Amino acid sequence: MNRTEIDALIRLLDDSDSEIFQHIQDKLIHYGKDVIPILENAWSSSMDAIMQQRIESIIHRIQFEDLQHELRVWAHSGSREMIKGAILVARYQYPELQEETIQRQLDKMRKDAWLEMNDDLTAMEQVKVLNKIFFDIHGFSGNTQNYHAPQNSYINIALETRKGNPLMLSLLYLEIARSAGVPVYGVNLPEHFVLCYNDELNDPVSINDHSKILFYINPFSKGDIFNRKEIDTFLQQLKIPQENSYYEPCSSKDMIQRLIRNLMNSYHKLGFMDKVEELQQLMRATL
């Protein structure tokens, strides 16, 4: 990294010529994340509002391009760890968010679930244990007052406030269940998101073999248990034709893509179309 060139470029950031600024911006962005601390120091020492605004814009561009790359790598990797994907999405709004911070917060719930589980529990009893840990001990609940708020889709905010939308609560509940060896999966239901309990942990679930799905779980309603017929009724009320994907498990990639779509809808309702456009780019990175 050429520090002399970087310093020279930063000094020229207040140039009134738009072409010159564009050239400088492109060169600084090309340096990548390593240049951010230098830009932040320049921002703090500057008294020029335009200079500060331009530095903020460049830092955002660098962080956003790096995030696109990380999401692309995540989406095309074999593991596709769900929590990792949710953390990457949260970095769109909170670029300094550290994965270790989130994992430490989750570890307490993972440990509580692991200690409570044993092989003698029935499927229903396992879910009752998970409900007690997730809702009673750790205090999670659906954010019914601000259902469409973007904060409901950021994992760090959900862990801090103990509130979220159906997808975020399902994502966290699912992580705790899996850590305790409970065979729970996400179900991509329209206008909602729920979980299903599969009685064979390592066996693929098919909607054509309904016996493998014992029941469904609704984390947005304190872990209520329900059956397939209630999904039928729900879809009828929405006047949506039945599809296999509305009953069967979805992938981690499906969940993260829906998380991004939820954010797009939230910011669209708030009128932040620049964020909607950026989130569309993040969605394309996962395809």
ABEGO torsion letter per residue (X at the ends): XBAAAAAAAAAAAABABAAAAAAAAAAAAAAEAAAAAAAAAAAAABABAAAAAAAAAAAAAAAAAAAAAAAAAAAABAAGBAAAAAAAAAAAABAABBAAAAAAAAAAAAAAAAAABBAABBAAAAAAAAAAAAAAAAGBBBBAABAABAAAABAAAAAAAGBBBAAAAAAAAAAAAAAAGBBBBBBBBBGBBBBBBBABAABBBBAABAAABABBBBAAAGGBBBBAAAAAAAAAAAGBBBBAAAABBBBAAAAAAAAAAAAAAAAAAAGBAAAAAAAAAAAAAAX
